[in-house]
Amino acid sequence: MKVVRDTPSVEGTLFSITGRVALPFAVTADILLKQEYLKTGDVPMVCGDGEPKGHTLRGGGVRLADIITEADVHITEHNDSKKMYVVVSSRDGYATVFSWQEIFNTANGEGVLILTDSNYESMKMEEGRVDLISLGDYLSGPRRVRDVAQVDIRMV
């Protein structure tokens, strides 16, 4: 559901989309706030080894697919998208990977969100920071990226 949000003004770029794009695409708060907003509900945080973290995430955000669609992505050959993948990196160097088809051609892609608000103190869009989470993953922790810095679109 699209929700009008009263969000403080955020200056500058939150993160960039690079790689197979015409020019690096600067993602700003204005771009995110124009996208459809989705609530997460309660997401239990679980480590990669299956150990529960003992807390849940609640918040909302926008689909990564919708943001990537805003960039001028180079798909020149019919089968390019079958060979593409997306690397989402944080400012501290942590990174996670999604296939292009996973983001744009599966139900899991519907839940790959850039969080614009969250109950976590580490994510505050008004301070120029956003997180990423994949709601469809059984283990929520391994592909959660705090303080997203870059979304890089690559080909194998």
N, C-alpha and C positions, 0 to 999 in steps of 0.2 A: 504494500500500500504506500502511495506517495504521501509524505507527511511534510508539512511546512514546519521548519525548525527555526527557532529564534536562537541563533548561534553567534557568539561574539565574532567580530571581524578578525580574520587571520590573514596576515600579510605574507606574501611570498609563496615559494614552492614547498609543498609537503613532501613530494617524491617525484622522480622522473621515470618516464617510460623510454627505454633505449633499445638499441639492437636493430631489428628489422623494421625500423620506422624511418620516414623521410627525414625527420629532424627529431632530436630528443624532445619529448613532450613533457612539459612541466605541469604536474597535477597540483591544482590549488584547491583551497577550501571551496571557492565558488563553483568549480567544476564538480566536486563531490556533492555539494548541496543541491545541485540541479538534477541529480540522479534519483531514481526510485529508492526510497529508504525501506529497509527490511529489519524487523526486530529479530533478535536471536532467540529469545526465550532463555531458559536456564541451560547453560552448556557446562556439564561437569568437566573440569580440567583433569586430564589423565596423561601421565608421562608416557614416553615411548615404551617403557618396560611394563606398562599396564598399571602402574602404581597410581592410585588417585591422589590428587594434590590436596584434597580436602576443602576445595572451594569451587564455586561455579562462576562462570562469566555470564553476565547479562548486559545487553546493550543493543546496538544496531549499527547498520552500515549500508554500504552499497556494493553491488556485485562487481568483482574484479573484471568480469567480462564486459560490463557496461563502460567501465573506465578505459579498458584497452580499445574498445570500439571507437572511442573519441580520438585516439592517436591514428596517424596515417601509417598503418601497418602494411608492409610490402608482402603481398601474396601475388606472385607473378605467374607461377605455374599451377596447373590444376591440382596437383598433389602436394603443393607446398605445406598446406596446413597439417597434413599427415606426418610431416617431418619436423614440425615446430614444437618448441617447448618454452615455458616461461619460468624464469628464475626470479624469485622475490627475495630481496636482500634487505637486511636491517643496517642501521648506522654502525652497529658494533661488529658487522661482518657475518652474522648468522644468515643462512640462506636456505630456501626450500624450493622444490621444483614441482611444476604441474605440466602435463602435456597440454598442447593446444586443444586437442580433442576432448580432454577431460574438462576443461573450462567451458568450451563452447558446445559440446555435444553429449554431455551426460547430466544426469540429475545432480551429481556431486558439484558440478560447476555452478549450479544455482546458489549453492551455499558457500562459495569462496568469496568472502566479504572483506572489504576494507572497512574496518570499524571506525565510525565517526564519533561514537560515544560508547562508554563502557564503565563498568563498576571498578575497573582497575585504575589505580593512580598513575601507572606508567603510560597511559594513553590519554592524552589531552589534546584534541585538535586545536583548541585555542592557544596552545603553546607550540603549535606547529608539528605535532606528532600524531600518527595514526598507526594502527596495528592491522594485521591480517589474520584471519582464522578460516579454517575449512570445516564447516558445520557437518559435512557428511562423513568425515573421518571417524573411525571407531575410537582412535586415540587422538584426543584434541590437541595435545601439547606439541608433538614433533613438527607439525607444519604451521604452528602459530608463529608469526613474525612480529616482534615488538619494534616499534619505531621504524616503520618501513622507509627506506631511503631510495630504493630503485626497483623497477620492474623491467627486466631485460628479456626481450623476445629473441630467441635463437633458433637455429636450424641444426639438425644432426647431419 
